[in-house]
């Protein structure tokens, strides 16, 4: 009942978003670390392809160095970009939780006989 494609896709999205949030927090924590290269997390294309194929069991986030230019100290963390990314990721995470909650609420209503 909870292993359908939609639920699995939402769980995969939550995993990707929480990973992105942790990486963004790490990037921000290293804002002043000389030579630190910011990391980006991608999972949306893999998730989209997995949903199209009907199997989201193998969706894993990937990591890549940020392409932003480095400052003189070799660090390329951009606080504005990281802050916006963290806010966007948080909102997307809340949306995915809401979708999962709505599904569980619907199942609960059906099991209760519509009451």
C-alpha atoms as an extended CHARMM CRD file, in Angstrom:
* protein
*
       115  EXT
         1         1  UNK       CA              0.0000000000        0.0000000000        0.0000000000  PROA      1               0.0000000000
         2         2  UNK       CA              2.8750000000        2.3840000000        0.8170000000  PROA      2               0.0000000000
         3         3  UNK       CA              5.3240000000        0.8840000000       -1.6580000000  PROA      3               0.0000000000
         4         4  UNK       CA              3.6490000000        2.3180000000       -4.7360000000  PROA      4               0.0000000000
         5         5  UNK       CA              5.6000000000        4.4080000000       -7.2290000000  PROA      5               0.0000000000
         6         6  UNK       CA              4.3480000000        7.7570000000       -5.9020000000  PROA      6               0.0000000000
         7         7  UNK       CA              5.2540000000        7.0120000000       -2.2730000000  PROA      7               0.0000000000
         8         8  UNK       CA              8.6150000000        5.6270000000       -3.2960000000  PROA      8               0.0000000000
         9         9  UNK       CA              9.3230000000        8.7030000000       -5.4180000000  PROA      9               0.0000000000
        10        10  UNK       CA              8.4310000000       11.0230000000       -2.5330000000  PROA      10              0.0000000000
        11        11  UNK       CA             10.7080000000        9.0840000000       -0.1690000000  PROA      11              0.0000000000
        12        12  UNK       CA             13.5370000000        9.3020000000       -2.7200000000  PROA      12              0.0000000000
        13        13  UNK       CA             12.9420000000       13.0330000000       -3.0750000000  PROA      13              0.0000000000
        14        14  UNK       CA             13.0480000000       13.4450000000        0.7120000000  PROA      14              0.0000000000
        15        15  UNK       CA             16.3550000000       11.5840000000        0.8210000000  PROA      15              0.0000000000
        16        16  UNK       CA             17.8190000000       13.7700000000       -1.9090000000  PROA      16              0.0000000000
        17        17  UNK       CA             16.5560000000       16.9660000000       -0.3150000000  PROA      17              0.0000000000
        18        18  UNK       CA             17.8390000000       16.0830000000        3.1500000000  PROA      18              0.0000000000
        19        19  UNK       CA             21.2240000000       15.2400000000        1.6340000000  PROA      19              0.0000000000
        20        20  UNK       CA             21.2640000000       18.5850000000       -0.1650000000  PROA      20              0.0000000000
        21        21  UNK       CA             20.3740000000       20.3670000000        3.0680000000  PROA      21              0.0000000000
        22        22  UNK       CA             23.2670000000       18.7150000000        4.9540000000  PROA      22              0.0000000000
        23        23  UNK       CA             25.7200000000       19.5200000000        2.1640000000  PROA      23              0.0000000000
        24        24  UNK       CA             24.5510000000       23.1300000000        2.0160000000  PROA      24              0.0000000000
        25        25  UNK       CA             24.9970000000       23.4590000000        5.7850000000  PROA      25              0.0000000000
        26        26  UNK       CA             28.5060000000       22.0350000000        5.4330000000  PROA      26              0.0000000000
        27        27  UNK       CA             29.2850000000       24.4990000000        2.6480000000  PROA      27              0.0000000000
        28        28  UNK       CA             28.1260000000       27.3950000000        4.8450000000  PROA      28              0.0000000000
        29        29  UNK       CA             30.1080000000       26.0730000000        7.8090000000  PROA      29              0.0000000000
        30        30  UNK       CA             33.2240000000       26.1620000000        5.6320000000  PROA      30              0.0000000000
        31        31  UNK       CA             32.6360000000       29.6660000000        4.2880000000  PROA      31              0.0000000000
        32        32  UNK       CA             35.9610000000       30.8990000000        5.6910000000  PROA      32              0.0000000000
        33        33  UNK       CA             37.9930000000       27.7030000000        5.1570000000  PROA      33              0.0000000000
        34        34  UNK       CA             40.8290000000       28.4670000000        2.7150000000  PROA      34              0.0000000000
        35        35  UNK       CA             40.8410000000       26.1380000000       -0.2720000000  PROA      35              0.0000000000
        36        36  UNK       CA             37.3990000000       24.6870000000        0.4590000000  PROA      36              0.0000000000
        37        37  UNK       CA             35.3530000000       23.8180000000       -2.6280000000  PROA      37              0.0000000000
        38        38  UNK       CA             31.5700000000       23.9430000000       -2.2810000000  PROA      38              0.0000000000
        39        39  UNK       CA             29.6640000000       20.8050000000       -3.2140000000  PROA      39              0.0000000000
        40        40  UNK       CA             26.3650000000       20.4770000000       -5.0450000000  PROA      40              0.0000000000
        41        41  UNK       CA             23.8710000000       17.6160000000       -4.7300000000  PROA      41              0.0000000000
        42        42  UNK       CA             21.8590000000       16.4560000000       -7.7270000000  PROA      42              0.0000000000
        43        43  UNK       CA             19.1100000000       13.8540000000       -7.7800000000  PROA      43              0.0000000000
        44        44  UNK       CA             16.2040000000       15.3110000000       -9.7500000000  PROA      44              0.0000000000
        45        45  UNK       CA             17.1970000000       13.9160000000      -13.1600000000  PROA      45              0.0000000000
        46        46  UNK       CA             17.8430000000       10.4710000000      -11.6950000000  PROA      46              0.0000000000
        47        47  UNK       CA             14.4920000000       10.5820000000       -9.8960000000  PROA      47              0.0000000000
        48        48  UNK       CA             12.6760000000       11.7090000000      -13.0450000000  PROA      48              0.0000000000
        49        49  UNK       CA             14.2330000000        8.8730000000      -15.0510000000  PROA      49              0.0000000000
        50        50  UNK       CA             13.4390000000        6.3780000000      -12.2990000000  PROA      50              0.0000000000
        51        51  UNK       CA              9.7900000000        7.4430000000      -12.1680000000  PROA      51              0.0000000000
        52        52  UNK       CA              9.5510000000        7.1420000000      -15.9570000000  PROA      52              0.0000000000
        53        53  UNK       CA             10.9900000000        3.6240000000      -15.7730000000  PROA      53              0.0000000000
        54        54  UNK       CA              8.7400000000        2.7100000000      -12.8450000000  PROA      54              0.0000000000
        55        55  UNK       CA             11.5590000000        1.8310000000      -10.4240000000  PROA      55              0.0000000000
        56        56  UNK       CA             12.7200000000        4.4110000000       -7.9030000000  PROA      56              0.0000000000
        57        57  UNK       CA             14.5800000000        1.9270000000       -5.7060000000  PROA      57              0.0000000000
        58        58  UNK       CA             18.0070000000        2.8800000000       -7.0420000000  PROA      58              0.0000000000
        59        59  UNK       CA             17.8270000000        6.6690000000       -6.9130000000  PROA      59              0.0000000000
        60        60  UNK       CA             20.8190000000        8.0510000000       -5.0820000000  PROA      60              0.0000000000
        61        61  UNK       CA             21.9970000000       11.6430000000       -4.8620000000  PROA      61              0.0000000000
        62        62  UNK       CA             25.2220000000       12.5060000000       -6.6480000000  PROA      62              0.0000000000
        63        63  UNK       CA             27.8470000000       15.0060000000       -5.5320000000  PROA      63              0.0000000000
        64        64  UNK       CA             29.7610000000       17.4560000000       -7.6890000000  PROA      64              0.0000000000
        65        65  UNK       CA             32.0830000000       20.3450000000       -6.9770000000  PROA      65              0.0000000000
        66        66  UNK       CA             30.4960000000       23.7390000000       -7.4390000000  PROA      66              0.0000000000
        67        67  UNK       CA             31.5630000000       25.4320000000      -10.6860000000  PROA      67              0.0000000000
        68        68  UNK       CA             31.6970000000       28.8610000000       -9.0320000000  PROA      68              0.0000000000
        69        69  UNK       CA             34.9700000000       30.7390000000       -9.2680000000  PROA      69              0.0000000000
        70        70  UNK       CA             37.1600000000       30.6620000000       -6.1840000000  PROA      70              0.0000000000
        71        71  UNK       CA             38.1540000000       33.7200000000       -4.1960000000  PROA      71              0.0000000000
        72        72  UNK       CA             41.8020000000       34.5630000000       -3.5760000000  PROA      72              0.0000000000
        73        73  UNK       CA             41.9120000000       32.1140000000       -0.6510000000  PROA      73              0.0000000000
        74        74  UNK       CA             40.7710000000       29.2740000000       -2.9490000000  PROA      74              0.0000000000
        75        75  UNK       CA             37.3120000000       29.0260000000       -1.3630000000  PROA      75              0.0000000000
        76        76  UNK       CA             34.3080000000       29.2200000000       -3.6840000000  PROA      76              0.0000000000
        77        77  UNK       CA             31.3960000000       29.1730000000       -1.2110000000  PROA      77              0.0000000000
        78        78  UNK       CA             28.8610000000       31.8780000000       -2.0340000000  PROA      78              0.0000000000
        79        79  UNK       CA             26.7900000000       32.6260000000        1.0780000000  PROA      79              0.0000000000
        80        80  UNK       CA             23.9070000000       34.1690000000       -0.8600000000  PROA      80              0.0000000000
        81        81  UNK       CA             23.6350000000       31.1590000000       -3.1550000000  PROA      81              0.0000000000
        82        82  UNK       CA             23.8740000000       28.7100000000       -0.2610000000  PROA      82              0.0000000000
        83        83  UNK       CA             21.2280000000       30.5790000000        1.7320000000  PROA      83              0.0000000000
        84        84  UNK       CA             18.8110000000       30.6090000000       -1.2070000000  PROA      84              0.0000000000
        85        85  UNK       CA             19.4920000000       26.9370000000       -1.8680000000  PROA      85              0.0000000000
        86        86  UNK       CA             18.8480000000       26.0610000000        1.7790000000  PROA      86              0.0000000000
        87        87  UNK       CA             15.5550000000       27.9830000000        1.7610000000  PROA      87              0.0000000000
        88        88  UNK       CA             14.4400000000       26.4140000000       -1.5220000000  PROA      88              0.0000000000
        89        89  UNK       CA             15.3980000000       22.9500000000       -0.3120000000  PROA      89              0.0000000000
        90        90  UNK       CA             13.5240000000       23.4560000000        2.9540000000  PROA      90              0.0000000000
        91        91  UNK       CA             10.3700000000       24.4920000000        1.1210000000  PROA      91              0.0000000000
        92        92  UNK       CA             10.6100000000       21.5280000000       -1.2420000000  PROA      92              0.0000000000
        93        93  UNK       CA             11.1250000000       19.2040000000        1.7220000000  PROA      93              0.0000000000
        94        94  UNK       CA              7.9930000000       20.5890000000        3.4010000000  PROA      94              0.0000000000
        95        95  UNK       CA              6.0520000000       20.0930000000        0.1660000000  PROA      95              0.0000000000
        96        96  UNK       CA              7.1320000000       16.4520000000       -0.0590000000  PROA      96              0.0000000000
        97        97  UNK       CA              6.1850000000       15.8650000000        3.5850000000  PROA      97              0.0000000000
        98        98  UNK       CA              2.8040000000       17.4200000000        2.9070000000  PROA      98              0.0000000000
        99        99  UNK       CA              2.2620000000       15.1240000000       -0.0860000000  PROA      99              0.0000000000
       100       100  UNK       CA              3.1320000000       12.0660000000        1.9860000000  PROA      100             0.0000000000
       101       101  UNK       CA              0.9370000000       13.2560000000        4.8520000000  PROA      101             0.0000000000
       102       102  UNK       CA             -2.0150000000       13.7720000000        2.4970000000  PROA      102             0.0000000000
       103       103  UNK       CA             -1.6080000000       10.2520000000        1.1440000000  PROA      103             0.0000000000
       104       104  UNK       CA             -1.5340000000        8.7480000000        4.6360000000  PROA      104             0.0000000000
       105       105  UNK       CA             -4.5560000000       10.8300000000        5.6140000000  PROA      105             0.0000000000
       106       106  UNK       CA             -6.4630000000        9.5360000000        2.5810000000  PROA      106             0.0000000000
       107       107  UNK       CA             -5.5890000000        5.9390000000        3.4470000000  PROA      107             0.0000000000
       108       108  UNK       CA             -6.6560000000        6.5400000000        7.0480000000  PROA      108             0.0000000000
       109       109  UNK       CA             -9.9780000000        7.9570000000        5.9060000000  PROA      109             0.0000000000
       110       110  UNK       CA            -10.5970000000        4.9670000000        3.6370000000  PROA      110             0.0000000000
       111       111  UNK       CA             -9.7370000000        2.5070000000        6.4100000000  PROA      111             0.0000000000
       112       112  UNK       CA            -12.1400000000        4.2900000000        8.7680000000  PROA      112             0.0000000000
       113       113  UNK       CA            -14.9090000000        3.9180000000        6.2230000000  PROA      113             0.0000000000
       114       114  UNK       CA            -14.9500000000        7.5570000000        5.1650000000  PROA      114             0.0000000000
       115       115  UNK       CA            -15.5940000000        8.9170000000        8.6430000000  PROA      115             0.0000000000
